[in-house]
Amino acid sequence: MSETITRVTATPDAIALIAKLQGVHGQLLFHQSGGCCDGSAPMCYPRGEFRVGAQDVYMGQIAEQPFYMGKSQFEYWQHTHLIIDVVPGRGSGFSLEAPEGVRFLTRSRIYTDAETDAIDAMGPPPTGADRPAI
C-alpha cells in the first residue's frame, strides 16, 4: 500500500474554510468531545484558547492544524476514517466557523481490511504526555 493511512482528513471545502479562519485567527486547533448535541461535532478554536485534556486523543492534522478527540468518542469512532467537511447552517457552540453561516461536520467511512492492518500496526494514538506538543 503506497498511500499513507491517516485517522482524519478534510474535504477541499473544509480545507478552504480552515485557511480562511487561519487568516483571521492564526493557528487553530480542532476538538471533538463527544458531548451531547453539537458536542459531538468537530469544534475549531484558536490554538492556545482550548486546553487539551489528558484523556484527549491526538488523531492527526487537517490542513496542518491538530485534531483531537475525547477518549469516549474515540472508542466509538476508532474503526472509521474521519472526514471533516463543512455544511451550511450554524452549530450551537463556540466554534470559529459559526459567523460564516456554516459548520464543520464529521463524516466517516469504515477502514478497508488493509487500512485496518496499517492502523493496527501504528498502535494506539497518543494521549496525555505522549501526544505532540501544540
N, C-alpha and C positions, 0 to 999 in steps of 0.2 A: 504494500500500500504506500504510494508515493506522497499522498497528501497528509499533512499534519492534522491529527484529531484534536479538536478543542471541545470544551464543555459548553461554550457560549459564543455566539456570533451575532451580528446585527445585519438587518436589511439595508440596502442602499438609502432608503428614506430615513431610517433611524440614524445612519452614519451622517447624513447631511444635517439632520437636526442636532446631533451631538456637536458637529463642527460649528453650527450657528450658536448654540448655547455656550460652547467653549470660548467663542469670540467675545461673548458678553461677560461671562462669569469666570473665565480662566479654567484651570484644571478641574475636572469633575470626578465624581465617584458615584457608582450605581450600587443600590442595595435592594434586595427583595426579601422582605421579612417573613412573610407567611401569616401575617395578622389577618383579621377579617377585612372584608370589603376591599379597598384599594391597597391594603397592607400586603396583599399577595401579588401586587403589580410591581414592576421594577420602578424604583424611585431614583431620580437624579438630583444630586446635591453638589454644591461647590465643595471641592476637596478640602478637607480640614474643618468643615462645618457639620460633619456627621461622624460620630465616634463608632468605629467598627468594634464590635464586641468579641470577646474571647471565643465564643461559640460560632461566630460567623465564618462561613466557608468561602475561601477565595476561589472563584470559578474561572477567572481568566480576565481578559481585557476585551472591550469592544471599542473600536475607534481609539485605541491606545489609552482608554480610561478603565480603571479597575472595576470589576463587577463582583460583588459579594452576595451571599445568600445566607439567610438564617439556617441553622443546622436542621431544624424540623422541616423546613421547606426542602432542603437538600435531600433529606431522606425520601421525600415524596418524588422529587424530580431527578434523582441521580441516574436513572436509566434512560434519560432522554437528553437529546441535544437541544439546548435552549437557543431560540432565535428571537432576538429583541427587535420588535417592529414598532411602528408609530401609526396611530389611527386617529381620526377626528374625534373630538369630544374632550371634555375636561374630567380628569380624575378628581378625587376628593382628598388630595394630600398636598404636601408642600413641595412636590417635585417641580423642578425648574421649567419644565415644558408647559405647565398649566396655562400661563398667559398667552401662549401661542395658539390655544384652542385645540390642542392635540394632546395625546397621552401615549406614553410608552406601554407596550403590551408584550407579554411573553407568549410566544408560540413555541411549540416543541414537536419533535419527532423522535420516535424510538430509534436507538442506535442499531445499525446493522450488526450482524454477528462479528464481522471483522473489526468494526469500531468498538464494540463491547470488549473484545480481546485487547485492543490497544488502550482503551480507558482503564481496564483492569491492570494492565502492565504498568500504567503510570502510577498506580497506587492511589490512596485517598487524597483528595485535595487538601491543601494546607488550611489549618485553623490556628487561632491563638498566636503564639510566638513563632510558629512555623511559617506563617503566611508572609508574603512580601511586604516590605515597608512601603507606606504610601506617603 
